[in-house]
Amino acid sequence: MAVYLEQQGSPVFSKTQYREYFKEVRHKPSTNAPSDFQWALDANWISRIADDEYKITAIGKKVVSEKFPNTVKGSTRRKKTTNLEG
């Protein structure tokens, strides 16, 4: 979504803008925005430029342009836990 917002003339976006656009596109609210943002920051896909201002990084643009290759998709999935204690 950061790429789209940048293309629309908003290279800097807030979590509120992200949530609003997500809801507009997906027709439902984003339920994981805090963890999604933190993951994207940790992966260096977006960078924080102020308290609630973010922008997409060159790495983030590359991942999007490559349509999220399988190596990236696998790293973003949460690992399932199993109950080994029976």
PyMOL Python script that loads the backbone (N, CA, C, O; Angstrom):
from pymol import cmd

cmd.read_pdbstr("""\
ATOM      1  N   MET A   1       0.815  -1.179   0.000  1.00  0.00           N
ATOM      2  CA  MET A   1       0.000   0.000   0.000  1.00  0.00           C
ATOM      3  C   MET A   1       0.864   1.249   0.000  1.00  0.00           C
ATOM      4  O   MET A   1       0.471   2.287  -0.533  1.00  0.00           O
ATOM      5  N   ALA A   2       2.044   1.144   0.601  1.00  0.00           N
ATOM      6  CA  ALA A   2       2.939   2.297   0.633  1.00  0.00           C
ATOM      7  C   ALA A   2       3.350   2.704  -0.772  1.00  0.00           C
ATOM      8  O   ALA A   2       3.486   3.895  -1.053  1.00  0.00           O
ATOM      9  N   VAL A   3       3.550   1.740  -1.654  1.00  0.00           N
ATOM     10  CA  VAL A   3       3.917   2.052  -3.036  1.00  0.00           C
ATOM     11  C   VAL A   3       2.779   2.817  -3.709  1.00  0.00           C
ATOM     12  O   VAL A   3       3.018   3.818  -4.384  1.00  0.00           O
ATOM     13  N   TYR A   4       1.561   2.355  -3.528  1.00  0.00           N
ATOM     14  CA  TYR A   4       0.408   3.026  -4.123  1.00  0.00           C
ATOM     15  C   TYR A   4       0.282   4.448  -3.578  1.00  0.00           C
ATOM     16  O   TYR A   4       0.085   5.394  -4.341  1.00  0.00           O
ATOM     17  N   LEU A   5       0.394   4.593  -2.269  1.00  0.00           N
ATOM     18  CA  LEU A   5       0.271   5.924  -1.679  1.00  0.00           C
ATOM     19  C   LEU A   5       1.353   6.856  -2.221  1.00  0.00           C
ATOM     20  O   LEU A   5       1.095   8.032  -2.478  1.00  0.00           O
ATOM     21  N   GLU A   6       2.562   6.326  -2.393  1.00  0.00           N
ATOM     22  CA  GLU A   6       3.645   7.135  -2.952  1.00  0.00           C
ATOM     23  C   GLU A   6       3.318   7.541  -4.391  1.00  0.00           C
ATOM     24  O   GLU A   6       3.541   8.686  -4.781  1.00  0.00           O
ATOM     25  N   GLN A   7       2.793   6.607  -5.171  1.00  0.00           N
ATOM     26  CA  GLN A   7       2.433   6.905  -6.560  1.00  0.00           C
ATOM     27  C   GLN A   7       1.312   7.943  -6.639  1.00  0.00           C
ATOM     28  O   GLN A   7       1.206   8.673  -7.625  1.00  0.00           O
ATOM     29  N   GLN A   8       0.485   8.005  -5.607  1.00  0.00           N
ATOM     30  CA  GLN A   8      -0.620   8.967  -5.576  1.00  0.00           C
ATOM     31  C   GLN A   8      -0.176  10.316  -5.019  1.00  0.00           C
ATOM     32  O   GLN A   8      -1.006  11.197  -4.794  1.00  0.00           O
ATOM     33  N   GLY A   9       1.125  10.482  -4.797  1.00  0.00           N
ATOM     34  CA  GLY A   9       1.642  11.757  -4.329  1.00  0.00           C
ATOM     35  C   GLY A   9       1.788  11.867  -2.831  1.00  0.00           C
ATOM     36  O   GLY A   9       2.020  12.958  -2.309  1.00  0.00           O
ATOM     37  N   SER A  10       1.657  10.752  -2.129  1.00  0.00           N
ATOM     38  CA  SER A  10       1.823  10.748  -0.674  1.00  0.00           C
ATOM     39  C   SER A  10       2.991   9.834  -0.294  1.00  0.00           C
ATOM     40  O   SER A  10       2.774   8.712   0.161  1.00  0.00           O
ATOM     41  N   PRO A  11       4.232  10.309  -0.480  1.00  0.00           N
ATOM     42  CA  PRO A  11       5.365   9.447  -0.149  1.00  0.00           C
ATOM     43  C   PRO A  11       5.487   9.178   1.351  1.00  0.00           C
ATOM     44  O   PRO A  11       6.115   8.203   1.765  1.00  0.00           O
ATOM     45  N   VAL A  12       4.888  10.040   2.153  1.00  0.00           N
ATOM     46  CA  VAL A  12       4.889   9.883   3.604  1.00  0.00           C
ATOM     47  C   VAL A  12       3.462   9.562   4.026  1.00  0.00           C
ATOM     48  O   VAL A  12       2.514  10.204   3.575  1.00  0.00           O
ATOM     49  N   PHE A  13       3.315   8.571   4.889  1.00  0.00           N
ATOM     50  CA  PHE A  13       1.978   8.168   5.318  1.00  0.00           C
ATOM     51  C   PHE A  13       1.987   7.833   6.801  1.00  0.00           C
ATOM     52  O   PHE A  13       3.029   7.551   7.391  1.00  0.00           O
ATOM     53  N   SER A  14       0.807   7.873   7.380  1.00  0.00           N
ATOM     54  CA  SER A  14       0.629   7.544   8.801  1.00  0.00           C
ATOM     55  C   SER A  14      -0.069   6.192   8.921  1.00  0.00           C
ATOM     56  O   SER A  14      -0.546   5.631   7.935  1.00  0.00           O
ATOM     57  N   LYS A  15      -0.116   5.690  10.133  1.00  0.00           N
ATOM     58  CA  LYS A  15      -0.855   4.445  10.363  1.00  0.00           C
ATOM     59  C   LYS A  15      -2.341   4.646  10.054  1.00  0.00           C
ATOM     60  O   LYS A  15      -3.004   3.737   9.555  1.00  0.00           O
ATOM     61  N   THR A  16      -2.851   5.820  10.348  1.00  0.00           N
ATOM     62  CA  THR A  16      -4.258   6.112  10.060  1.00  0.00           C
ATOM     63  C   THR A  16      -4.518   6.068   8.561  1.00  0.00           C
ATOM     64  O   THR A  16      -5.512   5.488   8.125  1.00  0.00           O
ATOM     65  N   GLN A  17      -3.641   6.670   7.769  1.00  0.00           N
ATOM     66  CA  GLN A  17      -3.805   6.622   6.314  1.00  0.00           C
ATOM     67  C   GLN A  17      -3.731   5.183   5.825  1.00  0.00           C
ATOM     68  O   GLN A  17      -4.507   4.782   4.958  1.00  0.00           O
ATOM     69  N   TYR A  18      -2.803   4.404   6.372  1.00  0.00           N
ATOM     70  CA  TYR A  18      -2.673   2.992   5.993  1.00  0.00           C
ATOM     71  C   TYR A  18      -3.976   2.253   6.278  1.00  0.00           C
ATOM     72  O   TYR A  18      -4.493   1.530   5.426  1.00  0.00           O
ATOM     73  N   ARG A  19      -4.501   2.443   7.490  1.00  0.00           N
ATOM     74  CA  ARG A  19      -5.738   1.756   7.872  1.00  0.00           C
ATOM     75  C   ARG A  19      -6.908   2.161   6.981  1.00  0.00           C
ATOM     76  O   ARG A  19      -7.692   1.311   6.557  1.00  0.00           O
ATOM     77  N   GLU A  20      -7.026   3.452   6.699  1.00  0.00           N
ATOM     78  CA  GLU A  20      -8.129   3.934   5.854  1.00  0.00           C
ATOM     79  C   GLU A  20      -8.033   3.346   4.453  1.00  0.00           C
ATOM     80  O   GLU A  20      -9.036   2.900   3.897  1.00  0.00           O
ATOM     81  N   TYR A  21      -6.831   3.344   3.879  1.00  0.00           N
ATOM     82  CA  TYR A  21      -6.675   2.812   2.534  1.00  0.00           C
ATOM     83  C   TYR A  21      -6.906   1.300   2.532  1.00  0.00           C
ATOM     84  O   TYR A  21      -7.537   0.771   1.617  1.00  0.00           O
ATOM     85  N   PHE A  22      -6.405   0.612   3.540  1.00  0.00           N
ATOM     86  CA  PHE A  22      -6.607  -0.836   3.647  1.00  0.00           C
ATOM     87  C   PHE A  22      -8.097  -1.147   3.666  1.00  0.00           C
ATOM     88  O   PHE A  22      -8.564  -2.039   2.957  1.00  0.00           O
ATOM     89  N   LYS A  23      -8.832  -0.411   4.476  1.00  0.00           N
ATOM     90  CA  LYS A  23     -10.276  -0.635   4.577  1.00  0.00           C
ATOM     91  C   LYS A  23     -10.969  -0.351   3.246  1.00  0.00           C
ATOM     92  O   LYS A  23     -11.893  -1.067   2.860  1.00  0.00           O
ATOM     93  N   GLU A  24     -10.525   0.690   2.548  1.00  0.00           N
ATOM     94  CA  GLU A  24     -11.111   1.038   1.246  1.00  0.00           C
ATOM     95  C   GLU A  24     -10.875  -0.083   0.234  1.00  0.00           C
ATOM     96  O   GLU A  24     -11.778  -0.431  -0.527  1.00  0.00           O
ATOM     97  N   VAL A  25      -9.685  -0.640   0.222  1.00  0.00           N
ATOM     98  CA  VAL A  25      -9.325  -1.664  -0.758  1.00  0.00           C
ATOM     99  C   VAL A  25      -9.890  -3.035  -0.387  1.00  0.00           C
ATOM    100  O   VAL A  25     -10.441  -3.734  -1.236  1.00  0.00           O
ATOM    101  N   ARG A  26      -9.754  -3.407   0.859  1.00  0.00           N
ATOM    102  CA  ARG A  26     -10.148  -4.752   1.295  1.00  0.00           C
ATOM    103  C   ARG A  26     -11.583  -4.825   1.793  1.00  0.00           C
ATOM    104  O   ARG A  26     -12.100  -5.917   2.026  1.00  0.00           O
ATOM    105  N   HIS A  27     -12.227  -3.687   1.958  1.00  0.00           N
ATOM    106  CA  HIS A  27     -13.612  -3.612   2.455  1.00  0.00           C
ATOM    107  C   HIS A  27     -13.759  -4.171   3.864  1.00  0.00           C
ATOM    108  O   HIS A  27     -14.837  -4.612   4.263  1.00  0.00           O
ATOM    109  N   LYS A  28     -12.678  -4.145   4.597  1.00  0.00           N
ATOM    110  CA  LYS A  28     -12.707  -4.507   6.020  1.00  0.00           C
ATOM    111  C   LYS A  28     -11.508  -3.855   6.682  1.00  0.00           C
ATOM    112  O   LYS A  28     -10.510  -3.579   6.016  1.00  0.00           O
ATOM    113  N   PRO A  29     -11.587  -3.607   7.972  1.00  0.00           N
ATOM    114  CA  PRO A  29     -10.478  -2.938   8.645  1.00  0.00           C
ATOM    115  C   PRO A  29      -9.260  -3.850   8.802  1.00  0.00           C
ATOM    116  O   PRO A  29      -9.373  -5.075   8.852  1.00  0.00           O
ATOM    117  N   SER A  30      -8.115  -3.219   8.875  1.00  0.00           N
ATOM    118  CA  SER A  30      -6.879  -3.945   9.146  1.00  0.00           C
ATOM    119  C   SER A  30      -6.850  -4.292  10.628  1.00  0.00           C
ATOM    120  O   SER A  30      -6.961  -3.406  11.477  1.00  0.00           O
ATOM    121  N   THR A  31      -6.706  -5.554  10.938  1.00  0.00           N
ATOM    122  CA  THR A  31      -6.678  -5.964  12.342  1.00  0.00           C
ATOM    123  C   THR A  31      -5.263  -6.142  12.866  1.00  0.00           C
ATOM    124  O   THR A  31      -5.058  -6.257  14.075  1.00  0.00           O
ATOM    125  N   ASN A  32      -4.286  -6.166  11.970  1.00  0.00           N
ATOM    126  CA  ASN A  32      -2.908  -6.409  12.394  1.00  0.00           C
ATOM    127  C   ASN A  32      -1.993  -5.220  12.146  1.00  0.00           C
ATOM    128  O   ASN A  32      -0.775  -5.392  12.095  1.00  0.00           O
ATOM    129  N   ALA A  33      -2.537  -4.027  11.993  1.00  0.00           N
ATOM    130  CA  ALA A  33      -1.710  -2.872  11.641  1.00  0.00           C
ATOM    131  C   ALA A  33      -0.509  -2.680  12.563  1.00  0.00           C
ATOM    132  O   ALA A  33       0.590  -2.468  12.050  1.00  0.00           O
ATOM    133  N   PRO A  34      -0.642  -2.739  13.883  1.00  0.00           N
ATOM    134  CA  PRO A  34       0.551  -2.538  14.723  1.00  0.00           C
ATOM    135  C   PRO A  34       1.654  -3.569  14.465  1.00  0.00           C
ATOM    136  O   PRO A  34       2.824  -3.206  14.345  1.00  0.00           O
ATOM    137  N   SER A  35       1.293  -4.830  14.380  1.00  0.00           N
ATOM    138  CA  SER A  35       2.319  -5.846  14.140  1.00  0.00           C
ATOM    139  C   SER A  35       2.815  -5.790  12.695  1.00  0.00           C
ATOM    140  O   SER A  35       3.993  -6.044  12.444  1.00  0.00           O
ATOM    141  N   ASP A  36       1.934  -5.460  11.734  1.00  0.00           N
ATOM    142  CA  ASP A  36       2.360  -5.311  10.343  1.00  0.00           C
ATOM    143  C   ASP A  36       3.383  -4.192  10.210  1.00  0.00           C
ATOM    144  O   ASP A  36       4.393  -4.343   9.522  1.00  0.00           O
ATOM    145  N   PHE A  37       3.120  -3.076  10.866  1.00  0.00           N
ATOM    146  CA  PHE A  37       4.052  -1.961  10.806  1.00  0.00           C
ATOM    147  C   PHE A  37       5.390  -2.341  11.426  1.00  0.00           C
ATOM    148  O   PHE A  37       6.444  -2.048  10.863  1.00  0.00           O
ATOM    149  N   GLN A  38       5.351  -2.990  12.577  1.00  0.00           N
ATOM    150  CA  GLN A  38       6.600  -3.350  13.235  1.00  0.00           C
ATOM    151  C   GLN A  38       7.391  -4.335  12.384  1.00  0.00           C
ATOM    152  O   GLN A  38       8.612  -4.222  12.271  1.00  0.00           O
ATOM    153  N   TRP A  39       6.696  -5.302  11.786  1.00  0.00           N
ATOM    154  CA  TRP A  39       7.375  -6.279  10.936  1.00  0.00           C
ATOM    155  C   TRP A  39       8.010  -5.580   9.745  1.00  0.00           C
ATOM    156  O   TRP A  39       9.162  -5.858   9.410  1.00  0.00           O
ATOM    157  N   ALA A  40       7.272  -4.670   9.096  1.00  0.00           N
ATOM    158  CA  ALA A  40       7.794  -3.944   7.931  1.00  0.00           C
ATOM    159  C   ALA A  40       8.982  -3.064   8.321  1.00  0.00           C
ATOM    160  O   ALA A  40       9.929  -2.924   7.546  1.00  0.00           O
ATOM    161  N   LEU A  41       8.939  -2.472   9.514  1.00  0.00           N
ATOM    162  CA  LEU A  41      10.074  -1.694   9.998  1.00  0.00           C
ATOM    163  C   LEU A  41      11.282  -2.596  10.233  1.00  0.00           C
ATOM    164  O   LEU A  41      12.395  -2.270   9.821  1.00  0.00           O
ATOM    165  N   ASP A  42      11.063  -3.722  10.890  1.00  0.00           N
ATOM    166  CA  ASP A  42      12.154  -4.663  11.178  1.00  0.00           C
ATOM    167  C   ASP A  42      12.774  -5.223   9.900  1.00  0.00           C
ATOM    168  O   ASP A  42      13.982  -5.456   9.844  1.00  0.00           O
ATOM    169  N   ALA A  43      11.952  -5.439   8.878  1.00  0.00           N
ATOM    170  CA  ALA A  43      12.423  -5.972   7.603  1.00  0.00           C
ATOM    171  C   ALA A  43      13.005  -4.880   6.709  1.00  0.00           C
ATOM    172  O   ALA A  43      13.519  -5.169   5.628  1.00  0.00           O
ATOM    173  N   ASN A  44      12.926  -3.630   7.158  1.00  0.00           N
ATOM    174  CA  ASN A  44      13.421  -2.474   6.413  1.00  0.00           C
ATOM    175  C   ASN A  44      12.638  -2.242   5.120  1.00  0.00           C
ATOM    176  O   ASN A  44      13.196  -1.766   4.132  1.00  0.00           O
ATOM    177  N   TRP A  45      11.354  -2.577   5.128  1.00  0.00           N
ATOM    178  CA  TRP A  45      10.490  -2.303   3.976  1.00  0.00           C
ATOM    179  C   TRP A  45       9.947  -0.891   4.049  1.00  0.00           C
ATOM    180  O   TRP A  45       9.700  -0.258   3.022  1.00  0.00           O
ATOM    181  N   ILE A  46       9.762  -0.398   5.264  1.00  0.00           N
ATOM    182  CA  ILE A  46       9.378   0.987   5.488  1.00  0.00           C
ATOM    183  C   ILE A  46      10.317   1.559   6.532  1.00  0.00           C
ATOM    184  O   ILE A  46      10.952   0.823   7.287  1.00  0.00           O
ATOM    185  N   SER A  47      10.397   2.871   6.564  1.00  0.00           N
ATOM    186  CA  SER A  47      11.199   3.515   7.598  1.00  0.00           C
ATOM    187  C   SER A  47      10.356   4.589   8.272  1.00  0.00           C
ATOM    188  O   SER A  47       9.508   5.226   7.647  1.00  0.00           O
ATOM    189  N   ARG A  48      10.612   4.771   9.557  1.00  0.00           N
ATOM    190  CA  ARG A  48       9.912   5.806  10.324  1.00  0.00           C
ATOM    191  C   ARG A  48      10.709   7.091  10.162  1.00  0.00           C
ATOM    192  O   ARG A  48      11.912   7.120  10.423  1.00  0.00           O
ATOM    193  N   ILE A  49      10.041   8.149   9.733  1.00  0.00           N
ATOM    194  CA  ILE A  49      10.745   9.414   9.560  1.00  0.00           C
ATOM    195  C   ILE A  49      10.322  10.452  10.600  1.00  0.00           C
ATOM    196  O   ILE A  49      10.962  11.495  10.735  1.00  0.00           O
ATOM    197  N   ALA A  50       9.263  10.170  11.322  1.00  0.00           N
ATOM    198  CA  ALA A  50       8.798  11.004  12.427  1.00  0.00           C
ATOM    199  C   ALA A  50       7.922  10.113  13.306  1.00  0.00           C
ATOM    200  O   ALA A  50       7.788   8.918  13.042  1.00  0.00           O
ATOM    201  N   ASP A  51       7.334  10.684  14.334  1.00  0.00           N
ATOM    202  CA  ASP A  51       6.568   9.899  15.302  1.00  0.00           C
ATOM    203  C   ASP A  51       5.543   8.981  14.636  1.00  0.00           C
ATOM    204  O   ASP A  51       5.528   7.782  14.915  1.00  0.00           O
ATOM    205  N   ASP A  52       4.701   9.505  13.779  1.00  0.00           N
ATOM    206  CA  ASP A  52       3.705   8.686  13.076  1.00  0.00           C
ATOM    207  C   ASP A  52       3.761   8.966  11.581  1.00  0.00           C
ATOM    208  O   ASP A  52       2.733   9.132  10.925  1.00  0.00           O
ATOM    209  N   GLU A  53       4.981   9.016  11.058  1.00  0.00           N
ATOM    210  CA  GLU A  53       5.179   9.216   9.628  1.00  0.00           C
ATOM    211  C   GLU A  53       6.146   8.164   9.113  1.00  0.00           C
ATOM    212  O   GLU A  53       7.211   7.937   9.686  1.00  0.00           O
ATOM    213  N   TYR A  54       5.755   7.534   8.029  1.00  0.00           N
ATOM    214  CA  TYR A  54       6.527   6.430   7.460  1.00  0.00           C
ATOM    215  C   TYR A  54       6.672   6.639   5.963  1.00  0.00           C
ATOM    216  O   TYR A  54       5.895   7.365   5.343  1.00  0.00           O
ATOM    217  N   LYS A  55       7.680   5.991   5.392  1.00  0.00           N
ATOM    218  CA  LYS A  55       7.821   5.974   3.942  1.00  0.00           C
ATOM    219  C   LYS A  55       8.403   4.632   3.537  1.00  0.00           C
ATOM    220  O   LYS A  55       9.079   3.969   4.324  1.00  0.00           O
ATOM    221  N   ILE A  56       8.133   4.243   2.308  1.00  0.00           N
ATOM    222  CA  ILE A  56       8.640   2.979   1.806  1.00  0.00           C
ATOM    223  C   ILE A  56      10.126   3.132   1.486  1.00  0.00           C
ATOM    224  O   ILE A  56      10.566   4.193   1.044  1.00  0.00           O
ATOM    225  N   THR A  57      10.891   2.073   1.709  1.00  0.00           N
ATOM    226  CA  THR A  57      12.318   2.081   1.419  1.00  0.00           C
ATOM    227  C   THR A  57      12.572   1.468   0.042  1.00  0.00           C
ATOM    228  O   THR A  57      11.662   0.919  -0.579  1.00  0.00           O
ATOM    229  N   ALA A  58      13.800   1.566  -0.422  1.00  0.00           N
ATOM    230  CA  ALA A  58      14.181   0.941  -1.692  1.00  0.00           C
ATOM    231  C   ALA A  58      13.977  -0.568  -1.618  1.00  0.00           C
ATOM    232  O   ALA A  58      13.559  -1.186  -2.597  1.00  0.00           O
ATOM    233  N   ILE A  59      14.268  -1.162  -0.466  1.00  0.00           N
ATOM    234  CA  ILE A  59      14.062  -2.612  -0.295  1.00  0.00           C
ATOM    235  C   ILE A  59      12.579  -2.949  -0.392  1.00  0.00           C
ATOM    236  O   ILE A  59      12.207  -3.933  -1.031  1.00  0.00           O
ATOM    237  N   GLY A  60      11.739  -2.145   0.233  1.00  0.00           N
ATOM    238  CA  GLY A  60      10.294  -2.361   0.155  1.00  0.00           C
ATOM    239  C   GLY A  60       9.785  -2.271  -1.268  1.00  0.00           C
ATOM    240  O   GLY A  60       8.950  -3.073  -1.688  1.00  0.00           O
ATOM    241  N   LYS A  61      10.289  -1.291  -2.015  1.00  0.00           N
ATOM    242  CA  LYS A  61       9.883  -1.146  -3.420  1.00  0.00           C
ATOM    243  C   LYS A  61      10.323  -2.360  -4.234  1.00  0.00           C
ATOM    244  O   LYS A  61       9.590  -2.831  -5.104  1.00  0.00           O
ATOM    245  N   LYS A  62      11.525  -2.861  -3.946  1.00  0.00           N
ATOM    246  CA  LYS A  62      12.041  -4.015  -4.692  1.00  0.00           C
ATOM    247  C   LYS A  62      11.173  -5.248  -4.437  1.00  0.00           C
ATOM    248  O   LYS A  62      10.831  -5.974  -5.370  1.00  0.00           O
ATOM    249  N   VAL A  63      10.823  -5.478  -3.189  1.00  0.00           N
ATOM    250  CA  VAL A  63       9.993  -6.631  -2.847  1.00  0.00           C
ATOM    251  C   VAL A  63       8.637  -6.545  -3.549  1.00  0.00           C
ATOM    252  O   VAL A  63       8.138  -7.543  -4.068  1.00  0.00           O
ATOM    253  N   VAL A  64       8.052  -5.362  -3.563  1.00  0.00           N
ATOM    254  CA  VAL A  64       6.763  -5.180  -4.237  1.00  0.00           C
ATOM    255  C   VAL A  64       6.922  -5.385  -5.740  1.00  0.00           C
ATOM    256  O   VAL A  64       6.096  -6.050  -6.365  1.00  0.00           O
ATOM    257  N   SER A  65       7.983  -4.816  -6.330  1.00  0.00           N
ATOM    258  CA  SER A  65       8.164  -4.952  -7.784  1.00  0.00           C
ATOM    259  C   SER A  65       8.395  -6.402  -8.186  1.00  0.00           C
ATOM    260  O   SER A  65       8.070  -6.803  -9.303  1.00  0.00           O
ATOM    261  N   GLU A  66       8.961  -7.188  -7.267  1.00  0.00           N
ATOM    262  CA  GLU A  66       9.178  -8.617  -7.531  1.00  0.00           C
ATOM    263  C   GLU A  66       7.956  -9.452  -7.145  1.00  0.00           C
ATOM    264  O   GLU A  66       7.995 -10.681  -7.196  1.00  0.00           O
ATOM    265  N   LYS A  67       6.886  -8.784  -6.764  1.00  0.00           N
ATOM    266  CA  LYS A  67       5.613  -9.420  -6.386  1.00  0.00           C
ATOM    267  C   LYS A  67       5.786 -10.409  -5.245  1.00  0.00           C
ATOM    268  O   LYS A  67       5.244 -11.514  -5.275  1.00  0.00           O
ATOM    269  N   PHE A  68       6.540 -10.002  -4.250  1.00  0.00           N
ATOM    270  CA  PHE A  68       6.738 -10.784  -3.035  1.00  0.00           C
ATOM    271  C   PHE A  68       7.199 -12.210  -3.353  1.00  0.00           C
ATOM    272  O   PHE A  68       6.412 -13.151  -3.258  1.00  0.00           O
ATOM    273  N   PRO A  69       8.470 -12.371  -3.729  1.00  0.00           N
ATOM    274  CA  PRO A  69       8.968 -13.708  -4.071  1.00  0.00           C
ATOM    275  C   PRO A  69       8.776 -14.691  -2.922  1.00  0.00           C
ATOM    276  O   PRO A  69       8.632 -14.288  -1.768  1.00  0.00           O
ATOM    277  N   ASN A  70       8.774 -15.973  -3.241  1.00  0.00           N
ATOM    278  CA  ASN A  70       8.520 -17.017  -2.241  1.00  0.00           C
ATOM    279  C   ASN A  70       9.451 -16.927  -1.048  1.00  0.00           C
ATOM    280  O   ASN A  70       9.037 -17.234   0.070  1.00  0.00           O
ATOM    281  N   THR A  71      10.693 -16.516  -1.247  1.00  0.00           N
ATOM    282  CA  THR A  71      11.611 -16.400  -0.116  1.00  0.00           C
ATOM    283  C   THR A  71      11.119 -15.361   0.879  1.00  0.00           C
ATOM    284  O   THR A  71      11.325 -15.501   2.084  1.00  0.00           O
ATOM    285  N   VAL A  72      10.477 -14.331   0.381  1.00  0.00           N
ATOM    286  CA  VAL A  72       9.924 -13.303   1.261  1.00  0.00           C
ATOM    287  C   VAL A  72       8.630 -13.793   1.885  1.00  0.00           C
ATOM    288  O   VAL A  72       8.415 -13.616   3.084  1.00  0.00           O
ATOM    289  N   LYS A  73       7.770 -14.402   1.092  1.00  0.00           N
ATOM    290  CA  LYS A  73       6.488 -14.886   1.609  1.00  0.00           C
ATOM    291  C   LYS A  73       6.695 -15.848   2.762  1.00  0.00           C
ATOM    292  O   LYS A  73       6.008 -15.758   3.780  1.00  0.00           O
ATOM    293  N   GLY A  74       7.624 -16.756   2.614  1.00  0.00           N
ATOM    294  CA  GLY A  74       7.872 -17.723   3.680  1.00  0.00           C
ATOM    295  C   GLY A  74       8.368 -17.071   4.951  1.00  0.00           C
ATOM    296  O   GLY A  74       8.056 -17.534   6.048  1.00  0.00           O
ATOM    297  N   SER A  75       9.137 -16.002   4.819  1.00  0.00           N
ATOM    298  CA  SER A  75       9.690 -15.359   6.002  1.00  0.00           C
ATOM    299  C   SER A  75       8.671 -14.502   6.723  1.00  0.00           C
ATOM    300  O   SER A  75       8.892 -14.125   7.873  1.00  0.00           O
ATOM    301  N   THR A  76       7.559 -14.184   6.076  1.00  0.00           N
ATOM    302  CA  THR A  76       6.558 -13.339   6.715  1.00  0.00           C
ATOM    303  C   THR A  76       5.469 -14.136   7.411  1.00  0.00           C
ATOM    304  O   THR A  76       4.688 -13.578   8.181  1.00  0.00           O
ATOM    305  N   ARG A  77       5.409 -15.415   7.154  1.00  0.00           N
ATOM    306  CA  ARG A  77       4.366 -16.229   7.783  1.00  0.00           C
ATOM    307  C   ARG A  77       4.751 -16.552   9.221  1.00  0.00           C
ATOM    308  O   ARG A  77       5.914 -16.794   9.545  1.00  0.00           O
ATOM    309  N   ARG A  78       3.753 -16.546  10.043  1.00  0.00           N
ATOM    310  CA  ARG A  78       3.995 -16.923  11.441  1.00  0.00           C
ATOM    311  C   ARG A  78       4.113 -18.422  11.537  1.00  0.00           C
ATOM    312  O   ARG A  78       3.383 -19.168  10.884  1.00  0.00           O
ATOM    313  N   LYS A  79       5.039 -18.846  12.355  1.00  0.00           N
ATOM    314  CA  LYS A  79       5.247 -20.275  12.520  1.00  0.00           C
ATOM    315  C   LYS A  79       4.163 -20.850  13.411  1.00  0.00           C
ATOM    316  O   LYS A  79       3.784 -20.256  14.420  1.00  0.00           O
ATOM    317  N   LYS A  80       3.676 -22.007  13.022  1.00  0.00           N
ATOM    318  CA  LYS A  80       2.673 -22.687  13.825  1.00  0.00           C
ATOM    319  C   LYS A  80       3.378 -23.389  14.979  1.00  0.00           C
ATOM    320  O   LYS A  80       4.476 -23.925  14.830  1.00  0.00           O
ATOM    321  N   THR A  81       2.737 -23.371  16.097  1.00  0.00           N
ATOM    322  CA  THR A  81       3.292 -24.076  17.240  1.00  0.00           C
ATOM    323  C   THR A  81       2.514 -25.367  17.443  1.00  0.00           C
ATOM    324  O   THR A  81       1.319 -25.447  17.158  1.00  0.00           O
ATOM    325  N   THR A  82       3.204 -26.353  17.930  1.00  0.00           N
ATOM    326  CA  THR A  82       2.551 -27.626  18.208  1.00  0.00           C
ATOM    327  C   THR A  82       2.690 -27.927  19.678  1.00  0.00           C
ATOM    328  O   THR A  82       3.652 -27.513  20.325  1.00  0.00           O
ATOM    329  N   ASN A  83       1.756 -28.624  20.183  1.00  0.00           N
ATOM    330  CA  ASN A  83       1.773 -28.996  21.578  1.00  0.00           C
ATOM    331  C   ASN A  83       2.475 -30.335  21.705  1.00  0.00           C
ATOM    332  O   ASN A  83       1.900 -31.376  21.387  1.00  0.00           O
ATOM    333  N   LEU A  84       3.717 -30.311  22.171  1.00  0.00           N
ATOM    334  CA  LEU A  84       4.506 -31.524  22.278  1.00  0.00           C
ATOM    335  C   LEU A  84       4.325 -32.226  23.629  1.00  0.00           C
ATOM    336  O   LEU A  84       4.799 -33.345  23.825  1.00  0.00           O
ATOM    337  N   GLU A  85       3.638 -31.559  24.549  1.00  0.00           N
ATOM    338  CA  GLU A  85       3.469 -32.147  25.874  1.00  0.00           C
ATOM    339  C   GLU A  85       2.297 -33.100  25.945  1.00  0.00           C
ATOM    340  O   GLU A  85       2.097 -33.761  26.964  1.00  0.00           O
ATOM    341  N   GLY A  86       1.536 -33.181  24.903  1.00  0.00           N
ATOM    342  CA  GLY A  86       0.486 -34.165  24.815  1.00  0.00           C
ATOM    343  C   GLY A  86      -0.804 -33.752  25.302  1.00  0.00           C
ATOM    344  O   GLY A  86      -1.757 -34.530  25.264  1.00  0.00           O
TER     345      GLY A  86
END
""", "prot")
cmd.dss("prot")
cmd.show_as("cartoon", "prot")
cmd.util.cbc("prot")
cmd.orient("prot")
